[in-house]
């Protein structure tokens, strides 16, 4: 059941995580380089100025439209915003940079053996689509954002699907995908990652369970077929009863029925000769 209090608490918690991660990065930015650090920066500037025509190729860097560059100066992030796209400048002796790809990345979740809430073992795999929305957090807060997201997706798949029944697992894939997306998005937000979509690809059942479900479905279909046949026979018997009552009221109707039967037999089997004999005549011999 949806609870406004719990959703508000989740939003507040997520907001606190975002604020704390931003504050941590800003605190790293506000730390100074120190006297020795500024001395090294000054010496690097003098070196670039003295060898300007040669060092221009070391100072100018280019990143693509879908990339951003996080610059480290003496091991510290120099700016609150990443550089790019296009040209940017670095100091060759004191600056290093890391390129971050902002395009959407997809990966397959390997098949996971999951025990459902009703004690059924199934194998489930899926696919996750995510992108990096904060390059600085993806570089400074986690060592390998892509690998960490892959491992977290596997554990989240087990945790979410382990609370579902087999019937829910087979029928409510959209709801489970949405739940997994929310869990992954909250967990990867401090890493600067936005999970865009999660899809469950296949649910593999054990062979014995498949045969049992097929036998159950076949039995239910046979039961419905027998019920339909019984209902048809009941309706046919009622119609025959009404027809016999109508024929009994008029003796000529029975004779017309004899002639109709002869016409049908003559049309199908020409070699068969049938002589109709009234039942009243036979009753005298039976006595």
KARAJO-V737710 format. One record per backbone hydrogen bond with DSSP energy under -1.0 kcal/mol. CO is the residue of the C=O (numbers start at 0). NH is the residue of the N-H. E is the energy in kcal/mol with one decimal. If there is no record, write none. Layout:
# KARAJO-V737710
CO | NH | E
CO | NH | E
This chain:
# KARAJO-V737710
2 | 6 | -2.3
3 | 7 | -2.4
4 | 8 | -2.3
5 | 9 | -2.4
6 | 10 | -2.3
7 | 11 | -2.4
8 | 12 | -2.6
9 | 13 | -2.7
10 | 14 | -2.5
11 | 15 | -2.4
12 | 16 | -2.2
13 | 17 | -2.3
14 | 18 | -2.6
15 | 19 | -2.8
16 | 20 | -2.4
17 | 21 | -2.4
18 | 22 | -2.7
19 | 23 | -2.3
20 | 24 | -2.0
21 | 25 | -2.7
22 | 26 | -2.6
23 | 27 | -1.8
24 | 28 | -1.8
25 | 29 | -2.3
33 | 37 | -2.5
34 | 38 | -1.9
35 | 39 | -2.1
36 | 40 | -2.2
37 | 41 | -2.5
38 | 42 | -2.3
39 | 43 | -2.1
40 | 44 | -2.3
41 | 45 | -2.3
42 | 46 | -2.1
43 | 47 | -2.4
44 | 48 | -2.5
45 | 49 | -2.3
46 | 50 | -1.8
50 | 54 | -2.6
54 | 58 | -1.4
55 | 59 | -1.8
58 | 89 | -1.9
60 | 87 | -1.8
62 | 85 | -2.2
63 | 66 | -1.5
65 | 101 | -2.9
67 | 99 | -2.8
68 | 82 | -3.1
69 | 97 | -2.0
70 | 77 | -1.8
71 | 95 | -2.6
72 | 75 | -1.3
75 | 72 | -3.7
82 | 68 | -2.8
85 | 62 | -1.9
87 | 60 | -2.6
90 | 94 | -2.2
93 | 73 | -2.5
95 | 71 | -3.9
97 | 69 | -2.5
99 | 67 | -1.9
104 | 129 | -2.7
106 | 127 | -2.3
111 | 123 | -2.2
113 | 121 | -2.6
115 | 118 | -1.6
119 | 115 | -2.5
121 | 113 | -3.2
122 | 203 | -3.3
123 | 111 | -3.0
124 | 200 | -1.5
124 | 201 | -1.0
125 | 108 | -3.2
126 | 198 | -2.6
127 | 106 | -1.7
128 | 195 | -1.8
128 | 196 | -1.7
129 | 104 | -3.8
130 | 193 | -3.2
133 | 137 | -2.0
134 | 138 | -1.3
135 | 139 | -2.9
136 | 140 | -2.2
143 | 147 | -2.3
144 | 148 | -2.0
145 | 149 | -2.0
146 | 150 | -2.3
147 | 151 | -2.3
148 | 152 | -2.1
149 | 153 | -1.6
150 | 154 | -1.8
151 | 155 | -2.4
152 | 156 | -2.2
153 | 157 | -1.7
154 | 158 | -2.4
155 | 159 | -2.6
156 | 160 | -2.0
157 | 161 | -1.6
159 | 162 | -1.1
160 | 163 | -1.5
163 | 116 | -2.5
164 | 168 | -2.2
165 | 169 | -1.8
166 | 170 | -1.6
167 | 171 | -2.5
171 | 175 | -1.5
172 | 176 | -2.5
173 | 177 | -2.2
174 | 178 | -2.1
175 | 179 | -2.4
176 | 180 | -2.3
177 | 181 | -2.1
178 | 182 | -2.1
179 | 183 | -2.7
180 | 184 | -2.5
181 | 185 | -2.1
182 | 186 | -2.0
183 | 187 | -2.4
187 | 192 | -1.8
188 | 191 | -1.9
191 | 132 | -1.9
191 | 133 | -1.7
193 | 130 | -2.1
196 | 128 | -2.9
198 | 126 | -2.6
201 | 124 | -1.7
203 | 122 | -2.3
205 | 209 | -2.2
206 | 210 | -2.4
207 | 211 | -2.3
208 | 212 | -2.6
209 | 213 | -2.4
210 | 214 | -2.5
211 | 215 | -2.2
212 | 216 | -2.4
213 | 217 | -2.5
214 | 218 | -2.5
215 | 219 | -2.2
216 | 220 | -2.1
217 | 221 | -2.4
218 | 222 | -2.3
219 | 223 | -2.0
220 | 224 | -2.4
221 | 225 | -2.5
222 | 226 | -2.0
223 | 227 | -2.3
224 | 228 | -2.5
225 | 229 | -2.5
226 | 230 | -2.2
227 | 231 | -2.2
228 | 232 | -2.4
229 | 233 | -2.2
230 | 234 | -2.2
231 | 235 | -2.4
232 | 236 | -2.6
233 | 237 | -1.8
234 | 238 | -2.0
235 | 239 | -2.6
236 | 240 | -2.3
237 | 241 | -2.1
238 | 242 | -2.3
239 | 243 | -2.6
240 | 244 | -1.9
241 | 245 | -1.9
242 | 246 | -2.4
243 | 247 | -2.3
249 | 252 | -1.0
250 | 254 | -1.2
251 | 255 | -2.1
252 | 256 | -1.6
253 | 257 | -1.9
254 | 258 | -2.2
255 | 259 | -2.1
256 | 260 | -2.0
257 | 261 | -2.3
258 | 262 | -2.2
259 | 263 | -1.8
260 | 264 | -2.4
261 | 265 | -2.6
262 | 266 | -1.5
263 | 267 | -1.3
264 | 268 | -3.0
277 | 281 | -1.1
278 | 282 | -1.4
281 | 285 | -1.8
282 | 286 | -1.4
